[in-house]
Amino acid sequence: MSKRVRAPKPEPVRSNRSRAVSELLPDIGGAAFRKFGFVQSSIVSRWPEIVGERLASASAPESIRFPVGKKQDGTLTLTVKGAHAVMLQHVVPEIIERVNRFFGHAAVARVQIRQGEVIAPAPRRAAPPSLKPVPAEMGEGIKAIADPELRAVLESLAAGVAATRGLPKVS
């Protein structure tokens, strides 16, 4: 009887560059979120966008549990502030619709409500004001961007690029 030899696993491609912590966090946080029942961590971070500020201030997603071998017809467990649980029961169909729209498929079929303490989401900060006017040749394209924070960052970048002359100095 001969022993079967497995082919070695290929090594991951290394980029030989330093990476920002924010680039590594989805991989690190993903394992923790999956352990607690979240397939996609953005449902926690984007909960106010999914259900609206009013419902997000009274509720928070706790977990999503799917039937074995499936990624649909799951049960979303929400932690809800005491008296808000009764109110939330009336809007459960709307929550299911919004969560499924967020996922793009029928991921959630039921919502389970658990009363508990909900930490209020951090308020979104306003976009920083632009420090310099945008050069005229770049101004029209940037003004069409709807997101004020992105527009401010691009205006700042355009102003910085317009202010430099020649090659950048490396010290």
C-alpha positions as CSV (number, residue, x, y, z in Angstrom):
1,M,0.0,0.0,0.0
2,S,1.5,3.3,-1.1
3,K,1.1,6.5,0.8
4,R,-0.5,9.4,-1.0
5,V,1.6,12.6,-1.0
6,R,-0.2,15.9,-1.0
7,A,1.1,18.8,-3.0
8,P,2.4,21.7,-0.9
9,K,0.1,24.7,-0.6
10,P,1.3,27.7,-2.5
11,E,2.6,30.6,-0.4
12,P,0.6,33.8,-0.5
13,V,1.9,36.6,-2.6
14,R,3.7,39.1,-0.6
15,S,3.7,42.7,-1.5
16,N,6.8,43.8,0.5
17,R,5.1,47.0,1.6
18,S,3.8,48.3,4.8
19,R,0.0,48.3,5.1
20,A,-2.4,50.5,7.1
21,V,-4.1,48.9,10.0
22,S,-7.5,49.8,8.4
23,E,-6.4,47.5,5.5
24,L,-5.9,44.6,7.9
25,L,-8.9,45.1,10.2
26,P,-11.6,43.5,7.9
27,D,-9.6,40.2,8.0
28,I,-9.0,40.3,11.7
29,G,-12.5,41.6,12.6
30,G,-14.2,39.2,10.1
31,A,-13.3,36.1,12.2
32,A,-14.6,37.7,15.3
33,F,-17.9,38.8,13.6
34,R,-18.4,35.3,12.1
35,K,-17.9,33.7,15.5
36,F,-20.8,35.8,16.9
37,G,-23.0,35.1,13.9
38,F,-22.3,37.9,11.5
39,V,-21.4,36.9,7.9
40,Q,-20.8,40.5,7.0
41,S,-19.5,42.9,9.6
42,S,-20.8,46.0,7.8
43,I,-24.4,45.3,9.1
44,V,-23.2,46.3,12.5
45,S,-21.2,49.4,11.4
46,R,-23.9,50.5,8.9
47,W,-27.0,49.7,11.1
48,P,-28.1,53.4,11.2
49,E,-28.0,53.5,7.4
50,I,-30.0,50.3,7.1
51,V,-32.9,51.0,9.5
52,G,-32.6,54.7,10.0
53,E,-31.3,56.9,12.8
54,R,-34.5,56.6,14.9
55,L,-34.6,52.8,15.0
56,A,-30.8,52.5,15.3
57,S,-30.9,54.6,18.5
58,A,-33.2,52.0,20.1
59,S,-31.8,48.8,18.6
60,A,-28.6,47.0,17.6
61,P,-28.0,43.8,15.7
62,E,-26.7,41.0,17.9
63,S,-26.4,38.1,15.5
64,I,-27.6,36.4,12.3
65,R,-28.1,32.7,12.4
66,F,-28.6,30.7,9.2
67,P,-29.9,27.2,8.8
68,V,-27.1,24.7,8.3
69,G,-25.6,24.9,4.9
70,K,-27.6,28.0,3.8
71,K,-27.0,31.7,3.5
72,Q,-30.6,32.7,3.4
73,D,-33.8,32.5,5.6
74,G,-31.7,33.4,8.6
75,T,-32.8,34.8,12.0
76,L,-31.6,38.3,12.9
77,T,-31.4,38.8,16.7
78,L,-31.8,42.4,17.8
79,T,-31.0,43.9,21.2
80,V,-33.6,46.5,21.9
81,K,-34.1,49.1,24.7
82,G,-36.8,48.1,27.2
83,A,-40.0,49.8,26.1
84,H,-39.0,50.1,22.5
85,A,-39.4,46.3,21.9
86,V,-43.2,46.6,21.6
87,M,-42.8,49.4,19.0
88,L,-40.2,47.5,17.1
89,Q,-42.4,44.4,16.8
90,H,-44.7,46.5,14.6
91,V,-42.0,47.4,12.1
92,V,-40.3,44.0,11.9
93,P,-41.5,43.4,8.3
94,E,-39.9,46.7,7.3
95,I,-36.6,45.8,9.1
96,I,-36.5,42.4,7.3
97,E,-37.1,44.2,4.0
98,R,-34.3,46.8,4.6
99,V,-31.8,44.2,5.8
100,N,-32.5,41.9,2.8
101,R,-32.1,45.0,0.5
102,F,-28.8,45.6,2.1
103,F,-27.6,42.1,1.5
104,G,-29.1,41.9,-2.0
105,H,-31.0,38.6,-1.3
106,A,-33.4,37.1,1.1
107,A,-30.9,36.7,3.9
108,V,-33.3,37.3,6.8
109,A,-36.7,35.6,7.2
110,R,-37.3,36.2,11.0
111,V,-36.3,38.8,13.6
112,Q,-35.9,37.8,17.2
113,I,-36.1,40.7,19.7
114,R,-34.1,40.6,23.0
115,Q,-34.4,43.4,25.5
116,G,-31.1,44.8,26.7
117,E,-28.9,47.8,26.9
118,V,-28.1,49.5,23.5
119,I,-25.1,51.8,23.1
120,A,-26.1,54.8,21.1
121,P,-24.3,55.0,17.7
122,A,-21.6,57.7,17.5
123,P,-22.8,60.8,15.7
124,R,-21.5,61.3,12.2
125,R,-19.1,64.2,12.0
126,A,-19.4,66.9,9.5
127,A,-17.1,67.2,6.6
128,P,-14.1,69.5,7.2
129,P,-14.2,72.8,5.4
130,S,-12.0,73.2,2.4
131,L,-8.9,75.2,3.2
132,K,-8.1,76.5,-0.3
133,P,-10.3,77.3,-3.3
134,V,-10.3,74.6,-6.0
135,P,-8.5,75.4,-9.2
136,A,-11.0,76.4,-11.9
137,E,-10.1,73.6,-14.3
138,M,-11.0,71.0,-11.6
139,G,-13.9,72.8,-9.9
140,E,-16.8,71.8,-12.1
141,G,-16.1,68.0,-11.9
142,I,-15.7,68.1,-8.1
143,K,-18.9,70.2,-7.5
144,A,-21.0,67.4,-9.1
145,I,-20.1,65.0,-6.2
146,A,-23.0,64.7,-3.8
147,D,-21.1,63.4,-0.7
148,P,-19.9,66.6,1.1
149,E,-17.0,64.8,2.9
150,L,-15.7,63.2,-0.3
151,R,-16.0,66.5,-2.1
152,A,-14.0,68.3,0.7
153,V,-11.3,65.7,0.6
154,L,-11.0,65.9,-3.2
155,E,-11.0,69.7,-3.2
156,S,-8.2,69.6,-0.6
157,L,-6.3,67.1,-2.8
158,A,-6.8,69.2,-5.9
159,A,-5.6,72.3,-4.1
160,G,-2.5,70.5,-2.9
161,V,-1.7,69.2,-6.4
162,A,-2.2,72.7,-7.9
163,A,0.1,74.3,-5.2
164,T,3.1,72.0,-5.9
165,R,5.7,72.8,-8.5
166,G,8.1,70.3,-9.9
167,L,8.9,67.0,-8.3
168,P,8.3,66.4,-4.6
169,K,11.3,66.6,-2.3
170,V,12.2,63.5,-0.4
171,S,14.1,64.1,2.8
